[in-house]
């Protein structure tokens, strides 16, 4: 099961020990670590990224689920990571909402981590695949850490589709009202239509940017699972193959849903600009 982990430590040295323990569990085949970073909660409430001791399949965090989780823990677009503003992580459009889509975790998980990660404390945030919780929990409890975890939920594409559908419905309603309005009201209604169209185009542009990111993430995870085959037992290899197939399937479903947002016949009916229109296409295959 793909899980987002937050392991909270009192000391920086212990956090690095926890990071090395996760790497060792990955090496042994007990878990698969897709991405991981050590962070510190500063006294002013901002989040600082600490030095990364290891490289994982997903090297960069910007635009990824783990990056979104860290961004939300730092307060969304108002927080900072290493002194850099987080608002850009969400393209400047409803930053914290965009981060929440990408994080693929529940609000309850974020609340629990935020409550545990007090200023001055450290945490290891990791995107992992684990069959059992015992290997991680045993290692982290020995270091005096508290482990908070949640199963990742792939709902980004669904939520983006709902936002686009809502905006299109508002545009339709505004257009209908504009058609029947008196002259003195038409200008204000047209301004509202223009504003809604701009928001719709921004949502679509943001979704376009996510298509490539999602494909890269899925391929990196599948490569990591396939790389373990040579040393895995037969039962572990079967589990890893099933996990790789799940990742591929979820990516293709999300990809198809996001591409459907750009269906030209739907969007042109709403009066969208040509730059935001894109023909509906088939999902690009993720390499197995």
C-alpha positions in Angstrom: 0.0 0.0 0.0 1.3 3.4 -0.9 1.6 5.5 2.3 2.6 9.0 3.3 4.7 8.9 6.5 5.5 11.7 8.9 7.9 10.6 11.6 8.4 13.3 14.2 11.7 13.6 16.2 12.9 15.8 19.1 16.5 16.0 17.8 18.0 16.6 14.3 20.5 13.7 14.7 17.7 11.3 15.5 15.8 12.5 12.4 18.9 11.6 10.2 19.1 8.2 11.9 15.4 7.7 11.0 16.1 8.7 7.4 19.0 6.2 7.3 16.7 3.5 8.8 14.1 4.0 6.1 16.9 3.7 3.5 18.1 0.4 5.0 14.5 -1.0 5.1 14.2 -0.1 1.4 17.5 -1.8 0.7 16.4 -4.9 2.6 13.1 -5.0 0.6 10.9 -4.4 3.6 9.5 -1.2 2.1 10.0 0.9 -1.0 10.9 4.6 -0.5 9.8 6.7 -3.4 10.7 10.1 -1.9 11.8 11.4 1.5 13.0 14.6 3.1 14.1 15.6 6.6 12.4 18.9 7.6 12.6 21.2 10.6 9.8 23.3 12.1 11.3 26.8 12.7 10.4 28.9 15.7 8.4 31.2 13.4 6.3 28.3 12.1 8.0 28.1 8.7 9.5 24.8 7.4 13.2 24.3 6.5 14.4 21.5 4.3 17.4 19.8 5.7 20.2 18.2 3.7 19.2 15.1 1.8 21.5 12.2 2.6 20.2 9.9 -0.1 18.8 10.0 -3.5 15.4 8.4 -4.1 13.4 7.6 -7.2 11.6 11.0 -7.0 14.5 13.4 -6.6 12.9 16.8 -6.7 10.0 17.6 -4.4 8.5 20.6 -6.2 5.1 19.8 -7.7 5.0 16.3 -6.1 2.8 14.8 -3.4 5.6 15.0 -0.7 6.4 18.6 -1.7 2.7 19.5 -1.4 2.5 17.9 2.1 5.6 19.9 3.2 4.1 23.0 1.7 0.8 22.6 3.6 2.6 21.9 6.8 4.4 25.3 6.2 1.1 27.0 5.8 0.5 26.7 2.1 1.4 29.7 0.0 2.1 31.8 3.1 4.9 29.5 4.4 8.5 29.2 3.3 10.8 26.4 2.5 14.4 27.3 2.8 13.5 30.9 2.5 11.6 30.4 -0.8 7.9 31.3 -1.0 5.6 28.4 -1.4 2.9 30.2 -3.4 4.7 29.4 -6.7 4.3 25.6 -6.0 0.6 26.0 -6.8 1.0 28.3 -9.8 -0.3 31.2 -7.8 -3.9 30.0 -8.1 -5.6 29.0 -4.9 -2.2 27.8 -3.7 -3.2 25.8 -0.6 -6.1 24.1 -2.5 -3.7 23.1 -5.3 -1.2 21.7 -2.8 -4.0 19.7 -1.1 -5.0 18.1 -4.4 -1.4 17.0 -5.0 -0.7 15.9 -1.4 -3.2 12.9 -1.8 -3.7 12.8 2.0 -6.6 13.6 4.3 -7.0 16.8 6.2 -7.0 14.7 9.4 -3.5 13.5 8.6 -2.3 17.1 8.1 -3.9 18.2 11.3 -2.3 15.4 13.3 1.2 16.0 11.8 0.8 19.8 12.4 -0.1 19.2 16.0 2.9 16.9 16.6 5.4 18.9 14.7 5.9 21.8 17.1 8.5 24.6 16.5 12.0 23.3 17.1 11.1 19.7 16.2 12.2 17.7 13.2 10.4 15.2 10.9 11.0 12.7 8.2 8.3 13.0 5.5 8.3 10.0 3.2 6.2 8.6 0.3 6.6 4.8 0.7 5.1 1.5 -0.3 4.7 -0.8 2.8 2.9 -4.0 3.2 3.2 -4.0 7.0 3.6 -1.2 9.5 5.8 -3.1 11.9 9.2 -2.7 10.1 8.9 1.1 10.1 7.3 1.4 13.5 9.8 -0.8 15.2 12.8 1.2 13.8 11.3 4.6 14.6 10.0 3.7 18.1 13.5 2.6 19.0 14.6 6.2 18.1 11.9 7.7 20.3 9.9 9.0 17.4 6.2 9.1 16.8 4.9 7.8 13.4 1.9 9.2 11.7 0.8 7.6 8.5 -2.1 7.6 6.0 -2.9 5.7 2.9 -2.4 7.9 -0.2 -5.6 8.8 -2.0 -5.5 9.5 -5.8 -8.2 12.1 -6.0 -6.4 15.1 -7.7 -7.8 14.5 -11.1 -11.3 14.1 -9.8 -11.2 17.3 -7.7 -9.8 19.3 -10.6 -12.6 18.0 -12.8 -15.2 19.1 -10.2 -13.6 22.6 -10.1 -13.7 22.9 -13.9 -17.3 21.7 -14.1 -18.3 24.1 -11.4 -16.7 27.1 -13.2 -18.2 26.1 -16.5 -21.7 25.9 -14.8 -21.1 29.4 -13.4 -20.1 30.7 -16.8 -23.2 29.2 -18.4 -25.5 30.8 -15.7 -23.8 34.2 -16.1 -24.2 34.0 -19.9 -27.9 33.2 -19.6 -28.4 36.1 -17.2 -26.4 38.4 -19.5 -28.6 37.5 -22.5 -31.7 38.7 -20.6 -30.2 41.6 -18.7 -31.0 45.2 -19.3 -28.3 47.3 -20.8 -27.1 48.9 -17.6 -26.4 45.4 -16.1 -24.7 43.8 -19.1 -21.3 45.4 -18.5 -21.1 44.1 -15.0 -22.2 40.6 -16.0 -19.7 40.6 -18.8 -17.0 41.5 -16.4 -18.0 38.5 -14.3 -18.0 36.2 -17.3 -14.5 37.4 -18.2 -13.3 36.9 -14.7 -14.7 33.3 -14.6 -13.2 32.5 -18.0 -9.8 33.7 -16.7 -10.1 31.5 -13.7 -11.2 28.5 -15.8 -8.2 29.0 -18.1 -5.9 29.2 -15.1 -7.3 25.9 -13.8 -6.8 24.3 -17.2 -3.3 25.6 -17.5 -2.5 24.2 -14.1 -3.9 20.8 -15.0 -1.8 20.8 -18.2 1.4 21.3 -16.1 0.4 18.4 -13.9 0.1 15.9 -16.8 3.8 15.7 -17.3 4.6 15.8 -13.6 2.2 12.9 -12.9 3.7 10.8 -15.8 7.2 11.4 -14.5 6.3 10.4 -10.9 4.5 7.2 -12.0 7.4 6.2 -14.2 9.9 6.8 -11.4 7.9 4.7 -9.0 7.5 1.8 -11.5 11.3 1.9 -12.3 12.0 1.7 -8.5 9.8 -1.3 -8.1 11.2 -3.1 -11.2 14.8 -2.4 -10.0 14.2 -4.5 -6.9 13.2 -7.6 -8.9 16.7 -9.1 -9.0 17.0 -9.3 -5.2 13.4 -9.9 -4.3 11.9 -13.2 -3.2 9.1 -14.5 -5.4 6.4 -13.4 -3.1 7.8 -9.9 -2.7 8.3 -9.6 -6.5 4.7 -10.5 -7.0 3.7 -7.8 -4.6 5.9 -5.2 -6.3 4.5 -6.2 -9.7 1.0 -5.7 -8.4 2.0 -2.3 -6.9 3.6 -1.2 -10.2 0.4 -2.2 -12.1 -1.7 -0.2 -9.6 0.5 2.9 -10.1 0.2 2.5 -13.9 -3.5 2.1 -13.8 -4.1 5.0 -11.4 -1.9 7.2 -13.6 -3.8 6.3 -16.8 -7.1 7.0 -15.1 -6.0 10.4 -13.8 -4.4 11.2 -17.1 -7.6 10.4 -19.0 -9.7 12.5 -16.6 -7.4 15.5 -16.8 -7.2 15.3 -20.6 -11.0 15.2 -20.8 -11.0 18.7 -19.2 -9.5 20.0 -22.5 -12.2 18.6 -24.7 -12.6 21.3 -27.3 -16.3 20.8 -27.9 -17.1 21.3 -24.2 -14.7 24.2 -23.7 -15.6 26.1 -26.9 -19.3 26.1 -25.8 -18.1 28.2 -22.8 -16.4 30.8 -24.8 -12.9 29.9 -23.6 -9.8 31.3 -25.3 -8.0 29.3 -27.9 -4.8 29.1 -25.8 -6.6 27.0 -23.2 -8.3 24.6 -25.7 -6.8 21.2 -26.4 -8.3 18.2 -28.2 -9.1 15.2 -26.0 -6.5 12.6 -26.4 -5.7 9.1 -25.2 -3.5 8.7 -22.1 0.2 8.5 -22.9 1.5 5.1 -21.8 3.6 4.8 -18.7 6.6 2.6 -19.4 6.2 -0.7 -17.6 
